[in-house]
Amino acid sequence: MNKSISELHEMLVAGSVTSDELVKESLEICKKVQEETNSFVTIIEDAKGSEVTDNLLSGIPYGIKDNLSTKDILTTASSNTLKDYVPFYDATCVKKLKEAGCVGVVKTALDEFGMGGTGTTCHTGAVKNPWDKSRIAGGSSAGSTASVAAGCYPFALGTDTGDSIRKPAGYCGVVGYKPTYGMISRYGLLPYASSLDTVGVLTRNVKDAAIVVDAMKGIDENDMTSWDSSNIHLVENLESSCENKKLFYIKELVDLDNYSNPTDEFKAHIDNFMETVKLCKKLNIKVDAVSVDKDLLNALPAVYDVISYAEATTNMSNLTGISFGPRGEGDNPTDMIKDHRTKGFSSLIKRRFVIGSYVLQSENQEKYFLNAKRVRRMIVNTMNELFEKYDGMIMPVSVGPAKYLDTSKNVKNDETRVLEEALQIANHGGYPSITIPNGFINNLPVGVNITCAIREDEKLLQIANTLESNMNYKNQIAGGEK
Amino acid sequence: MAYKAVIGLEFHCEMTSNTKVFSNAINGFSKLPNQLVAPLDMAFPGTLPVVNKECVRKSLMMSLILNCKQPEYLEFDRKNYYYPDLPKGYQLTQFYNPIGVDGEVEIIVNGETKKVKIHDIHLEEDTASLDHYYDTSNLDYNRAGVPLLELVTEPCLNSADEAIAFLEHIKSIYQYTNISECDSKKGQIRADVNVSIMDEDSDELGTKVEVKNVNSFDNIRKTINYEIERQSKLKDEGKYDEVVQETRRWDDEKGITVHMRSKADAIDYRYFTDPNIPRYKITSEFIENVRKSIPELAHERRLKYVNEYNLSDYDAKVLVKDKHVSDYFEEVIALGSDAKSASNWITTRILGETNKSEEITIDNIFIRPNMLASLIKLINDKKITNNQGKEVFVKMLEEHLTPEEIVKKYEMEVIEDSGLIDSLVDEVISENAKAIEDYHNGRTNMLDYLVGQVMKKSKGKANPVEAKAKMIEKIS
């Protein structure tokens, strides 16, 4: 299971291993990893191998984030409101992988409904980082990321609304790729915030990410925001040269001069990032430091919160326990709905619903929700202008390695909040964005992120692939060989 | 005292379409609950709306017919509230950018022309239906997601007559454009009726009372009249402060309106634009394309019938009232019948039959337009007489045979053989010497008697015109 998709495919075709054997092996590792990291909501014990065809993905086991609808398999979104919900349809992305011959072996845990960046709010309990069990895996795609890092299978599906694929990828030392918004259908993705939600993938190398997204992308008649990407061929164009490409990073976020009291860990993280910038230059990829209005940057977290909580509160209004999910108690429908929701949701979600509802109220909407949408537009305009001059943006992932599960051990620093949330920029603009591992700090992995203009996914993966090939973190597995 | 009533209507109508407005479930009528349901209609997690183009086209057509302004982009908004019949927890509607705003339409009320201002028209989805029983309520999702067109007038109507005339006009347009059947028996229409009263000479609007979910034209009329009377009585008694801004409902059994909720209980629906439906540019090409496809409407057909077909205004009105009748008429004309005959047969005989029972309608009556056209042709070609025609009509319905088959079966065909008529005339002359004498002495009505005798001998099959001509020729 430490192999890449292409390697496994060769073995399957050569007959040195069967799909059944791969699935069985994957399930065994998953059970072990479950004990260590609590990554899964469901282990699909009766999963069987599938026919091996010309398709690179045929016969390969993988993990599915539990906010993706799977026919006849429990789908909870890690929420008590759906703890008994078994869908009767497959999400489009799952269906496409099934058609390619992939075998889903687990449903992975997430921050409830994808809300949260720690992997600690799952109804099955917190997910642990396989590199250090006292640390978070990050979220919301916590189980998917931790299990790929732990070597359960070559890839797992994730979803990304703010940074839910790319931040945990950094914390767990794997590749996390969020394609352009709408490139993969959202049909069957249990929504958090519809205008930001994106299906993507966690892998241990860039090529595997390209293979999986090539198989999942495409226009879907069930999702009006999906678009035709038949002219995009990620794997085919992966090896194109990146010489003379131009990247930028945002000075205000990255230059240590902007921080009055940086921790050693943070300094090390930024130094490590600068090493990657140097590597780019060595590879003839130009990197400029550009300046972006600080007020605009400071608005990032609030803009994200207002828009995503507003969308979330109404997206999740279907969770009433009336036609699916556990029925609430009460003498009348209103009380039953109230009981279901009061018992079902974690306090973090309820807090977000209250804020989301507040900003949509008629007397507040202009001030909060509509202004947030305007600022979002300003952020996107600023980025689009930069993308006219540059091929992409490069950024450190978060402000260091994964934090402790025991929150009292974490150093709180408001100064670094914007950098911590800066991956959200890609969701505001629908931009393709990828995290790859770029080193270790205190024996914990950290990542670097690259973001390009919309529909520039080929270019994004070319740059990521070039960097990956010139660093030593490709295909790394937490705790070594399994 | 009489006051001036001010009435505004919010008229919801279920649209005709193959599928629902945001899902691929069939938009139809089923007696069994939960037969016409797609996953989205029950808001299963992860499902997404897909806008039905047919519904967009039709609502845009209505926007054009009502002379509304169209928005630059098509968008849908979420209206958020919790209710068991609302599976998603929000209704998709058009709040910020309706498909039509600021329209105007002319109607005729008791012979007078009146302009009705349209505030807006918007496309939205219906809710599920709740059936309440003694100790339980059942949910039926057949109706969830059925397309609804909501038309909102300005408060510019002043009587129940005006309101009903307006609604009849709209209903006729809906039927002519196939936007909706507008059938209250199928629960396809619902109106919210806003009524206030004011002094005749005043500019100050009174307190508005809303009566929700009135479900037939008849009840809309009763609601308006009841509210005008109720509010006027309170005002007369000096108790106008008891008229409060509130929502009421029509109690059909008691024939009154009753309090539902006050304005203070109004819900904040937290409207915002649905992010799952990308906004869609409404181009001028699209608008023109839809405009071109607007069919001939009732008032246009009526003018055509009067001016081109020389029918009376009364007959034209009767013919266009129901599109199906008008279509029937047009089909008969298209098959070569003259308008006058077609109109006469339809307005008297055909509608006479369909009015007799609920079972028989213009669409299922045995005599189809092609049969009526054949019947008219038989008469116009003088193959049968007018009186025979009426007989054929009755027998067609009784025996389910075509006019040709009836004529053949009962040997009704008019005798065109002049030799035979000649000999019959001779026979009658020889048998009626007295009558002929009388005729010559000035009793001209004897001619009819003599011709009648010829017809009798021919068993009604002789061409009466020819028989008469022959008789005159021989006895003069």
Boltz contact constraints between the chains, C-beta under 6 A:
constraints:
  - contact:
      token1: [A, 69]
      token2: [B, 46]
      max_distance: 6.0
  - contact:
      token1: [A, 187]
      token2: [B, 48]
      max_distance: 6.0
  - contact:
      token1: [A, 188]
      token2: [B, 46]
      max_distance: 6.0
  - contact:
      token1: [A, 189]
      token2: [B, 46]
      max_distance: 6.0
  - contact:
      token1: [A, 190]
      token2: [B, 45]
      max_distance: 6.0
  - contact:
      token1: [A, 190]
      token2: [B, 46]
      max_distance: 6.0
  - contact:
      token1: [A, 194]
      token2: [B, 275]
      max_distance: 6.0
  - contact:
      token1: [A, 194]
      token2: [B, 276]
      max_distance: 6.0
  - contact:
      token1: [A, 195]
      token2: [B, 275]
      max_distance: 6.0
  - contact:
      token1: [A, 223]
      token2: [B, 48]
      max_distance: 6.0
  - contact:
      token1: [A, 224]
      token2: [B, 50]
      max_distance: 6.0
  - contact:
      token1: [A, 224]
      token2: [B, 277]
      max_distance: 6.0
  - contact:
      token1: [A, 224]
      token2: [B, 278]
      max_distance: 6.0
  - contact:
      token1: [A, 225]
      token2: [B, 278]
      max_distance: 6.0
  - contact:
      token1: [A, 314]
      token2: [B, 78]
      max_distance: 6.0
  - contact:
      token1: [A, 314]
      token2: [B, 80]
      max_distance: 6.0
  - contact:
      token1: [A, 314]
      token2: [B, 90]
      max_distance: 6.0
  - contact:
      token1: [A, 317]
      token2: [B, 89]
      max_distance: 6.0
  - contact:
      token1: [A, 317]
      token2: [B, 90]
      max_distance: 6.0
  - contact:
      token1: [A, 318]
      token2: [B, 43]
      max_distance: 6.0
  - contact:
      token1: [A, 318]
      token2: [B, 88]
      max_distance: 6.0
  - contact:
      token1: [A, 318]
      token2: [B, 89]
      max_distance: 6.0
  - contact:
      token1: [A, 322]
      token2: [B, 84]
      max_distance: 6.0
  - contact:
      token1: [A, 323]
      token2: [B, 42]
      max_distance: 6.0
  - contact:
      token1: [A, 333]
      token2: [B, 84]
      max_distance: 6.0
  - contact:
      token1: [A, 337]
      token2: [B, 82]
      max_distance: 6.0
  - contact:
      token1: [A, 360]
      token2: [B, 270]
      max_distance: 6.0
  - contact:
      token1: [A, 360]
      token2: [B, 272]
      max_distance: 6.0
  - contact:
      token1: [A, 361]
      token2: [B, 268]
      max_distance: 6.0
  - contact:
      token1: [A, 362]
      token2: [B, 268]
      max_distance: 6.0
